[in-house]
Amino acid sequence: MVTQGDFAEPSTNSSNQDSQELGPLISPDHERGEILDTIPGTPQAEETLIVLQIPETAVVNRDEATVEVSCAGDPEFEPIEGTDLSYAVNTAFDIIKIAND
């Protein structure tokens, strides 16, 4: 996923200039064509910046919403310093444990 923070103002450093020069060499139809979204000055990057400015909202019915969380083994929690909270360290999900039950 590309976020607005992935884009920066054009600069004069060589790595940015090199990436801008790659834009015309990469076909949008290529299997890695999505990289054009991140190269400043390409039409794809301009479109991505526009799309990222459109707010998105969703309505979630809490009674029907579900999530399946997976951990590498049993859940392992580490304390969050200065709080009574802890967080799961062996999952890709953001899981905060409120109570020590």
N, C-alpha and C positions, 0 to 999 in steps of 0.2 A: 504494500500500500504506500502510495506517495502522499506526503503531507506538505502543507505550505512551508514548513520549516526546512524542507529539503531543497528549497530554492534560495539562491542568494543573488544579490546585485552583481552584474558583470564586473569583473576586476581585470587588472592588467597582469595578474600572475600567469605564468606560462601554462600551468595545468588547466586553468579555466579556458584559456585561449585554445589549447589543444583539444579540449572536449567540444568546444564550439565548432572547431574545424571538422570534427567527426560527424556532426549532424548530417551534412549532405551525403556522407558516405554510407550511412545506415538506412536501409529501406524500411519503411513502416511495416511492410509485410514480412520482414525477416522474423524468425522465431524469437529474437531478442529485441525486436523493434520497439517494445515498450520503454526501452532506455531513453528514447527520444523525449519522453515526458520530463526527463530530468536535465536535458541539455538546454541551457538558456539560449533563446533566440530561435528555437525551432517552433513551428506551428503547434506541435504537440505540447510543448512546455507552456506556450501561451494559453492554449485551451485548458490545460490542467489548472493553471492559476485562476482562470475564470470559474471553472467547476468548483474549486475549493472555496470560493467565496459564497457559494449558494448554501444557505443554512439547511440542515437536515433535521427533521423531527420525527419521532415515532411514538405511537401510543402502545403501551405494554399493559396487558391485563395480568396483574400479579397473581391472580387465582389460576391462570392457565400457563403462565411462563414456567419453563423448566431449563435446567442446564445440567450437563453431565461433565463432571470434573474428574480428571485423571491425575494420579500422582505416581511417581516412580516408587512403588512400594507403599507402605503405610504413610499417611500424612506426617510430615515432620515440621514442627513450628519453632521459630526462633523469636525471642522477645524483642519488642520494639522499645528501645531504650527510652526511659522517662515516661513510659505509659504502662497500663495494665494489659496492653494488646500484644499479640504475636502474629507473625505472618508465616505462611507456608513457604518452605524453601525448596521443595522437591516437586514443583508443578509449574507449568507455564501460565497458570491462572493467577490472578491477584486475589488471594484469599487472606482475610484478616480474621483472626480468632479473638472474640470479645471476652469470653469467659474461659476459665480454666477447667471446664467440666468435661 
